[in-house]
Amino acid sequence: MAYQNITASLSPQDIQEIKAALQTVQKKMPFLITLSTEERRKLVKMGDKSPVYG
């Protein structure tokens, strides 16, 4: 979905730096996993009336 009030552009160098940063995060957090669609559907979801802490 496009937003008319937001314009953004990234240079190829910016894109490479972002990808490198994401790779660093993945290396530092090897315990992260990818969930299947079915696994995500089974997770408990918070509704509008759920308390927000923070």
PyMOL commands that set and color helices and strands:
alter all, ss='L'
color gray80, all
select helices_A, chain A and resi 12-28+37-42
alter helices_A, ss='H'
color red, helices_A
deselect
rebuild
show_as cartoon
